[in-house]
Amino acid sequence: MTDALALARAQALTAELRAQLWTVILGTAAADGTPDASVAAALLDSDGAFVIYVSGLAAHTRHLRVNPRTSVLLLTAENSAGNAFARPRLTFTCTAQPVPRDEEKYSVYVAAFREKFGATIDVLATLPDFQFFRLRPQSGRVVAGFGAAFNVDPLDWSQLTPVGPPPAR
């Protein structure tokens, strides 16, 4: 695959994943370092942060409260006919920030979640354990296939730079 073709493919993938954002695979770790992976409904706010609304009963919420370092994974639909070693994906390392209920953004996020996910949010918003977190991307990487890995600017997903080979040992 030519460099230009790989770049075009990666740019198309990041645009597709951004447009189709519905859920994220969330990687968190407990205070003792025990890892966890989970799924959360998500949207992007006007600053480019992922916003999730999660239950305090969930391990990932407890983890985010004590360890704000997290990762977000976005995937295309699974295709058993494709190559599992080169599955298209986009990953961001993030820093999580809780959104207090008395903060103005809280009601903005409730409205945005209602618009995107429907009336279920009206029930969840009454539950005292549910909490919004903003996951601010720090760095990103997209893999659009073999030889098509790029670092992604977390503020502008269209800005990609090729990932070079690992340093020689």
N, C-alpha and C positions, 0 to 999 in steps of 0.2 A: 504494500500500500504506500503510495507517495505521501510525503509530508503534508502536502496541500490537501490531499484527499482525507488523510487521517484527521487533520485539523477541522475540515468541513464536517466530517462525521461526528466529531466530538462536540462541535458547536451546535449541531442539530440535536444531538442527544441532550445536552444541557438545556436547550430551549424546550424540548419535549418534556423533560422531567419537571422543569419549573412550571410549565403550563398545566401539567397533569397532577401536580402535587395534591395528594389526598391524605396519605399517611406517610410516616417515616419509621424506619427501623432505628430504634434508639439504643445506643450503647452507653451504659452507665457503670459505675463501680461503687461499691459500699465503702465506708470509711476504712475497712480493713483490706480493701483492694479486690474483694470478691466481685467478679464481673457479672453483668446481666445484660441481656438483649430483650427488647420488647418492641411493641408497635404502638404508636400514638397517632391520633388524628392531628393534622397540622395544617397551618397556613403560613404565608409569609406576611410580615407587617411592612409598613411603608419604609422602614429602615433596613429591610433585608434580613431581619431576624426570623427564625422559625418560631412559631407560637404553638404551644401544645397546652391542652387542658387535661389534667391528669388527677386521678384519685390518690388521696393520701394513704389509701390502703395498699397501693401498688409499690412494689420494691423500687421501681425506677424513681418514684417521687421521693421516697425516703433517701435514696442515693443522691439525688440532685440537691436535697437540702443540706447534706453534709459534704458533698464533693461536686462542685459545680462544673467540673470538666466532663464533657460528654462528646459523643459523636452521633452524627445523623447519616443514615444511609438511604439513598433513593435508588430504586431499581426499576427497570422496565419489566413488563410481564414476563414471567418465567416461560422459557421455550425449551422443551426437552429435546428438540431437534437441533438446537444451537450448541455451541461449545461452552461447557460449564466453566472452563478455565479463562475464558475471555468474555464473561457475561457483562454487558454494558451496565455501568453503575457510576454513581456520583456520591462521594463521601465528603463530609465537612467535619472538622473538629470545631467544637463550640464551647462557649462559656454560658452556663445557665444562670438566669436571674429570675427570682420569683416576682410575680406581679401582685402586690397587695390588693385586696378587694376595694380599698378606699382610694386607690389610684385611678386617675381619669381613664387611663388605657384599659382598665378592667372592663368597663362598660362598652368601650369601643370593640374590644375583643369578643365580648359576648355577642354583640350585634354581627360581627364578622363571621363568627362561628355559626350563628343562626342562619345567616345568608348562605354559607357554604354547605353546612351539614344538616340543616333543618331544625325542627322544633325540639329535638332531643336535648339541645342545649338548655332550653327553658327548665327542664327537669333537673339536669345536672347542676345548673346554676343555683338551685335551692339547697344542694347538698353541701354541708359545711366543709367536707374534706377535700373537695375539688379545688384545684389551684391552677392558674395559668403560670407558665414559665416562658420567658423569652430565651431562645437559644441563639446567642450571637456568634455567627461563624467567624472563625479565626483564620482558617485555611481550608482549601478544598482540592480534591483530585477527582478527575473524571477518567474512566477507562471505557473507551468506545470499541475495544477489540485489541487483538495482538498488535503491539507496536503503536498503539494509539492511546497513550496515557499522557494526561496534561494536568498541570496545576491550574486551579480555577481561582480567579479573583473573587473573594466572597462578597464583594460589593457590586461586582459586574460579572455575572456568569458567562458573558460572551468573551471575556478576556482570558485567554488560555495561553499557557507557555508549556512547551514540551518538557516531559520528565526525562532527564538524561540517564545514562546507565549508572549503576551504582559505582562508587569509587573502588579501584583495584585494591586488593588486600595484600 
